[in-house]
């Protein structure tokens, strides 16, 4: 899905889907308080406009993908075959 372009001052910027912390908590399975802690300790990227705190959808997806642990490819034990 191509991002829409928006004009900001003299620049063109890609429009991003910004999620509330409640939405991040629902999608990730972590509590909203956990997200607030991560933001406080700057463990995730976020946007702040006034009092609102938002996380870009692509940053949430990137965070989840980076936490993925790949399959090691270990041999199956003989007694499980």
Steps between C-alpha positions, in 0.01 A plus 500: 500500500670822392522778757316821425713810472419805712650845478664628816643847459709482184556125525307198384474228763353151489184479711537241775242310697556603861365272772388586851671307779177310560511379138866402536412302813217318321715410200810394692349331804697719743321723749461871432707566814784300345486723191503809722807366681678432169425855387619645831830311465514573124504136392253565215466782249195719551336825397371757746260772394390704797406243763428222250751219463488288184706216351531452124348176379817418307711548817274256687534243220877554491524452878308172476707375205831585673391300806447188289736215581564281194485122501844357579462194279603256771463129423197322640593254779471132405229426758274767341516353147 
